[in-house]
Amino acid sequence: MPTDRRPEFFKGAQLKVAIIGCGYVGLPLALRFAEAGHKVTGYDTDPEKINMLNAGRSYIEHIQQTKIQQFVNSRHFSATTDFSRLKEADAILICVPTPLNEYREPDLSYVEQTALSIQPHLQRGQLVVLESTTYPGTTEELVLPILEKSGLRCPIAAGPENENVPVDFFLAFSPEREDPGNKQYGLAQIPKVVGGVNAPSGRAAVSLYAQVVAKVIPVSSTRAAEMAKLLENIFRCVNIALVNELKLLSMRMGVDIWEVIDAAATKPFGFMPFYPGPGLGGHCIPVDPFYLSWKAREYDFSTRFIELAGEINTSMPYHIVDAIAAALNNHKKSVKGSKILVLGVAYKKDVDDLRESPTLKIMQILQERGANFDYNDPYFPQLRKMRHYNYEHMKSVPLSAETLASYDAVVIATDHSSYDYAAIVDAAKLVVDTRNATRRVLRHRNKIVQC
Ligand SMILES: NC(=O)c1ccc[n+]([C@@H]2O[C@H](COP(=O)([O-])OP(=O)(O)OC[C@H]3O[C@@H](n4cnc5c(N)ncnc54)[C@H](O)[C@@H]3O)[C@@H](O)[C@H]2O)c1
C-alpha cells in the first residue's frame, strides 16, 4: 500500500525533523528548522556531542550557544544517540561525513551506516534526504537499495508520465552549501538545490526546504543535484589551482599576483577573483572533486582538470617550505636547526576548523627538514591527534614581541583577522607571508617575503 501522505504534507507546520550527523552542516540545519518552529531531533554517534547539545552547549565556534540553549529550552531541539526514535520523524536529513580513504577514494561508510540505521525504523510516508556531498548515483545506488530492504518502495521514475508515481516513502538529495564563518550568507539566504528519486519525492523535499531557505531550485533527478554540488566545488578547486600556478609564474616575473587579481576583478562581467594560498584546505574542496574522478573511471573517463588542479594545489605546501628555505638562506641560515613560528593552523581565516589544513602539511615538511617549529592559533590552544598527523604534544605559543623576535622566521599560514600584522612585522626578524596578509603594513617591508 503506497503512502496516502501527499508531498505537500511537508509544507506543514510543526513537523518532526530528524537530522543525522550534528556537525558543521547538520547542526546549523537543525537550528534553522527549530527556528522555523519545527520539532527537531539531532542524531549523532558521538555521545559527547549529544551531551553537550542537550546541555545547550556549542562545540563549533561560529555557532552561538544561546541559539542552542533557546531551542533546547523551548523543546524545539534535542539530541540523541537512540536511532530507534527515527520512526517518530516526518523527515530524516542525512548530514554525515564523506571523506576520502587512504587511497584517496570515496569513503561512503558513514552514509552506508546511516542508511542501515534508518532502514529498520523507516515508516510509510517519511521523507529521507541525503545532504552529504557525494558522486552522482549515490542516493539511487547506495541509499535507496538499503532503505528498500525494509519492504517499502520508492521507485526511480523520471519524466512527466511519472508525476504521481505511487511511493511508500520519499527519497531525495539536496546538497548543503554551508560556508562556515561566512557572515554575509547564512543557511536561510542560500538557495538550495533539490532532486528527488521520483517527482513526488522531489516535491516533498522542495516543500520541506522552502520553509527554511529563501529559494529552492528543483532539478530533475538526484544525480543532477549530486553533480551540481560537485560542479560548484570543482569550479573552486580548478580556479584556485589556476591562480596558484599563476602566482608561481608571477613571482618569477617579479609581478605582484595580488595586484593583478585586484586589477582583473574590476572587470564588471566574466571574471571572478580567486586568491592564491599555501594549498587547499577544509572538508570540501580538497576532497569532493575526487569523488567525481573516482566515479568517472566507471565510465572509462579521465577527469583531467581535476587531476591537474589536484597536482598543483598539493604542491603548494612544498612551494611554501622552499620559499621559507630561500628566505632563511638569505639570512645565512638553513631550515635544519632554525626556529620557525607558524601563525594559523586553521584551514582558512577566522574559523576553528583545521580539516585538511595546508598548515599541517607545511609543519610536517618543516619537521622532515629538521626545523624547530612552534605554532600560534587563537582558535586552537592545543592540537590533537588527527587522521594523518600527530601534533598532540603541541600547544599554541602566546604571542608577544619578545616571542616573535626569538624565531628565525615567522610564517603567516592563515590570515586570521585578530592578528596585528604591523606588530608582527615590527617584532619578527623575518616574515614569510603566504596570504598577502601584510599588504597594508608599511614599516620594515624588507623583512617580508611573499610566497
Ligand atoms: N563543512 C562544510 O563546510 C560543508 C559544506 C558543504 C557540504 N559539506 C558536506 O556535508 C557533509 C557533512 O560534513 P560536516 O562538515 O558537517 O562533517 P562533520 O564531521 O562536522 O559532522 C558529521 C557528524 O556526523 C557524525 N556521524 C558520523 N557517522 C555517523 C553516523 N553513522 N550516524 C550519525 N552521526 C554520524 C559525526 O560524529 C559528526 O558529528 C559532508 O558530506 C561534507 O562534504 C560540508
The ligand as an SDF file (V2000), in Angstrom:
LIG
                    3D

 44 48  0  0  0  0  0  0  0  0999 V2000
   31.6950   21.6230    6.4940 N   0  0  0  0  0  0  0  0  0  0  0  0
   31.2600   22.2520    5.4170 C   0  0  0  0  0  0  0  0  0  0  0  0
   31.5130   23.4320    5.2350 O   0  0  0  0  0  0  0  0  0  0  0  0
   30.4350   21.5380    4.3610 C   0  0  0  0  0  0  0  0  0  0  0  0
   29.8210   22.3050    3.3800 C   0  0  0  0  0  0  0  0  0  0  0  0
   29.0280   21.6840    2.4280 C   0  0  0  0  0  0  0  0  0  0  0  0
   28.8860   20.2940    2.4520 C   0  0  0  0  0  0  0  0  0  0  0  0
   29.5190   19.5490    3.4070 N   0  0  0  0  0  0  0  0  0  0  0  0
   29.2890   18.1130    3.3920 C   0  0  0  0  0  0  0  0  0  0  0  0
   28.3940   17.7900    4.4420 O   0  0  0  0  0  0  0  0  0  0  0  0
   28.6990   16.5060    4.9830 C   0  0  0  0  0  0  0  0  0  0  0  0
   28.9300   16.6020    6.4700 C   0  0  0  0  0  0  0  0  0  0  0  0
   30.0480   17.4350    6.6970 O   0  0  0  0  0  0  0  0  0  0  0  0
   30.3330   18.1370    8.0730 P   0  0  0  0  0  0  0  0  0  0  0  0
   31.3380   19.1960    7.7840 O   0  0  0  0  0  0  0  0  0  0  0  0
   29.0740   18.5230    8.7540 O   0  0  0  0  0  0  0  0  0  0  0  0
   31.0180   16.9270    8.8740 O   0  0  0  0  0  0  0  0  0  0  0  0
   31.2870   16.8630   10.4650 P   0  0  0  0  0  0  0  0  0  0  0  0
   32.3820   15.8870   10.6350 O   0  0  0  0  0  0  0  0  0  0  0  0
   31.4060   18.2430   11.0190 O   0  0  0  0  0  0  0  0  0  0  0  0
   29.9460   16.2650   11.0350 O   0  0  0  0  0  0  0  0  0  0  0  0
   29.4860   14.9870   10.7830 C   0  0  0  0  0  0  0  0  0  0  0  0
   28.8450   14.4460   12.0420 C   0  0  0  0  0  0  0  0  0  0  0  0
   28.3210   13.1680   11.7290 O   0  0  0  0  0  0  0  0  0  0  0  0
   28.5380   12.3220   12.8380 C   0  0  0  0  0  0  0  0  0  0  0  0
   28.4310   10.9410   12.3650 N   0  0  0  0  0  0  0  0  0  0  0  0
   29.3590   10.1810   11.7470 C   0  0  0  0  0  0  0  0  0  0  0  0
   28.8460    8.9780   11.4360 N   0  0  0  0  0  0  0  0  0  0  0  0
   27.5740    8.9840   11.8710 C   0  0  0  0  0  0  0  0  0  0  0  0
   26.5130    8.0400   11.8220 C   0  0  0  0  0  0  0  0  0  0  0  0
   26.6810    6.8310   11.2670 N   0  0  0  0  0  0  0  0  0  0  0  0
   25.3430    8.3770   12.3670 N   0  0  0  0  0  0  0  0  0  0  0  0
   25.1660    9.6020   12.9410 C   0  0  0  0  0  0  0  0  0  0  0  0
   26.1210   10.5310   13.0020 N   0  0  0  0  0  0  0  0  0  0  0  0
   27.2970   10.2300   12.4620 C   0  0  0  0  0  0  0  0  0  0  0  0
   29.8890   12.7270   13.3720 C   0  0  0  0  0  0  0  0  0  0  0  0
   30.0630   12.3550   14.7180 O   0  0  0  0  0  0  0  0  0  0  0  0
   29.8120   14.2460   13.2000 C   0  0  0  0  0  0  0  0  0  0  0  0
   29.2950   14.8940   14.3430 O   0  0  0  0  0  0  0  0  0  0  0  0
   29.8990   16.0030    4.1920 C   0  0  0  0  0  0  0  0  0  0  0  0
   29.4540   15.2290    3.1180 O   0  0  0  0  0  0  0  0  0  0  0  0
   30.5010   17.2820    3.6520 C   0  0  0  0  0  0  0  0  0  0  0  0
   31.2280   17.0610    2.4640 O   0  0  0  0  0  0  0  0  0  0  0  0
   30.2840   20.1480    4.3740 C   0  0  0  0  0  0  0  0  0  0  0  0
  1  2  1  0
  2  3  2  0
  2  4  1  0
  4  5  1  0
  4 44  2  0
  5  6  2  0
  6  7  1  0
  7  8  2  0
  8  9  1  0
  8 44  1  0
  9 10  1  0
  9 42  1  0
 10 11  1  0
 11 12  1  0
 11 40  1  0
 12 13  1  0
 13 14  1  0
 14 15  2  0
 14 16  1  0
 14 17  1  0
 17 18  1  0
 18 19  2  0
 18 20  1  0
 18 21  1  0
 21 22  1  0
 22 23  1  0
 23 24  1  0
 23 38  1  0
 24 25  1  0
 25 26  1  0
 25 36  1  0
 26 27  1  0
 26 35  1  0
 27 28  2  0
 28 29  1  0
 29 30  1  0
 29 35  2  0
 30 31  1  0
 30 32  2  0
 32 33  1  0
 33 34  2  0
 34 35  1  0
 36 37  1  0
 36 38  1  0
 38 39  1  0
 40 41  1  0
 40 42  1  0
 42 43  1  0
M  CHG  2   8   1  16  -1
M  END
$$$$
